[in-house]
Amino acid sequence: MSLDSLQAWRTEFPIVDTCTYLVSHSLGAMPRRAEQYLRQFADEWSTRGVRAWHEGWWEIGRTTGDLLAPILGVASGTISMHQNVTVAQAIVASCHRFDGPRRKIVMTDLEFPSNMYLFEGFRRYGAEIVYVESDGGIRTNLERFLGAIDERTAIVPVSLVLFKSAYLENARAIIEKAHRVGARVVLDVYQAAGTVPLELEAWGTDFAVGGSVKWLCGGPGAGYLYVRPDLANTLEPATAGWAAHARPFDFAVGAIEYADAPERFQSGTPNVPSLYSCRAGYEIVAEIGVDRIRAHSLRLTRRLMDGAKAAGFRLNTPDDDAERGGSVVIDVPDGEAVTAELLRRQVIVDHRPGAGIRIAPHFYNTLDEIDLAIEALIEIAARGSHLASRRS
């Protein structure tokens, strides 16, 4: 697919007509089609009322997951939908015990904080949390990380693409080591799905979690959980609600009788409007193809990195394409103030403490927008002392 054919998709995203939108690592642009799906939800609620539950709403978690499955590289019927990654991670953790010899949870010190907060809570159930120190705050020390995974390890939660640096982890090596010692990997693909090709089933991934907010252009409230098919029906999540029951409308009391996967990993009532809104992004990403999106992303991020390096800026992101997701992190003096000025000029990016300015082009962005952004960044950074005094 040529650059011109990708640019034809810009008409599907209204926001690109109003600004230079380079923040898809945080919130992907909304497709026009999402508004149509939300209108469909409203019409069904308005005209069908409670009958809508038996006319598609109750099954919407499975049907929406099936739309996502090809993007993740997994089979239909293996994904359950949830409010967010924290809920999905909690369900995974609740499938395990931490009161025996196998009680370690191993993760890098560069993990997304929400993942840390969730698993830290399982210390009260006997979990031992091990943080593996990284090198330089950009990439995981793979040898050190693999060395920490041993026969006492229960779970290895790991982000495929790190949020602070866009470093792309070696998922195959981590999964292989975990399986060798009897541990399970929870792969967080939030910063990867929709911009990095995924083959979760082929990699032997035990669990994968993520959300639709970013590169999938699906908006908030549509998290997901993949469970390896041969593992799924052997697990009994302690975090379960009535939607996970084999016969939910029997309203049986007492202990749950689990449904088959993927429903057994559900919690309560599905978040129907969010599961309507996310469909548009899934459809578009699948129609374009993640391989083509990746090729375009690498072209744009390389242009961005070359411009930043020529200006003398520090890059807090890997230079090697094979080690980088879809974002570029540029460290400039007084980066927070520089970001505020970029936003004032309608160049939409964000800043993270200890990392820098994060810039994330997607398939609807152009080389001209990259050039505009880097020129603005160079000009604003050159006025850094003025910005700092203005901010104070």
JOTAMO-V139412 format. One line per field, one symbol per residue. burial: I if it has 9 or more other C-alpha atoms within 8 Angstrom, else O. Layout:
burial->???
//
This chain:
burial->OOOOOIIOIIOOIIIIOOIIIIIIIOIIIIIIOIIOIIOOIOIIIOOIOOOIOOOOIIOIIIOIIIIIIIIIIIIOIIIIIIIIIIIIIIIIIIIOOIIOOIIIIIIIOIIIOOIIOIIOOIIOOIIOIIOIOIOOOIIIIOOOIIOIIIOIIIIIIIIIIIIIIIIIIOIOOIIOIIIOIIIIIIIIIIIIIIIIIOIIIOIOIIIIIIIIIIIIIIIOIIIIIIIIOOIIIOOOIOOIIIIIIIOIOOOOOOOOOIIOIIIIIIIIOIIIOIIIIIIIIIIOIIOOOIOIIIOIIIOIIOIIIOIIIOOOIIIIIIOOOOIIIIIIIIIIOOIIIIIOIIIOOIIIIIIIOOIIIIIIIIIIIOOOIIIOIIOIIIOIIOOIOOIIOOOO
//
